[in-house]
Amino acid sequence: MKPLLDTLSVLEENVDYWADRDVSKIPPFLLRRIGELGHCMTVEPQIEHMFEMIPEYVKNAEKSKRFETLISYFHPLFPSFYLGLAQKGTSVSLILPESILKRWVEEEYREQTRQFLEMENTRLMVCKDCEKNPTIVAADNFMGIALFPKEGIFDRKFVICFEPGALSWGKELYDYYEQNSEQIENIDIYINTP
């Protein structure tokens, strides 16, 4: 009964979020264990931060020592933000869909991406079959997921969780996608490719 009650608790706490989201990209073995997330909160960009990164996300990311994420959308602040995390000593691993990686190697972000790749505490990976996958954060201090809506456009609305079970669940989800990704050593093959 406990797993069922935990699942109901997670879904009821943020019912508006879960009812509207496409959960098909969460593998079944983790979807069955969604009750492990425990208490979560929904965060989304407010009007005064519409073109910035979500403040709650930034605040928690800056406190992390290990930060792993699959990024499903491009934000112009991401290349400098994740480089900054790595420069202050955080271990940072990023998985990007191929279409998003191509944006990271455009001229205005290319130098930051090269610097990121050259660091000892960073990894950059590409996932060829990760289009429309959720954004997943598996950090040592929080877990986050931004699922695509069932209908409509991506809205950057996240569920963020802090309980130990959620951190383990998020790490398993990240690792699942990392297994289907390949590490990038050199960005030159992605520059100016159609």
Buried (B, 14 or more C-beta within 10 A) or exposed (E): EEEEEBBEBBBEBBEEBBEBBEBBBBEEEBEEBBBBBBEBEEBEBEEEEEEEBBEBBBEBBEEBEBBBBBBBBBBEEBBEBBBBBBBEEBBBBBBBBBEBBBBBBBEEBBEBBBBBBEBEBBBBBBBEEBEEBBBBBBBBEBBBBBBBEEEEEBEBBBBBBBBEBBBBBBBBBBEBBBEEBEEBEEBEEBEEEE
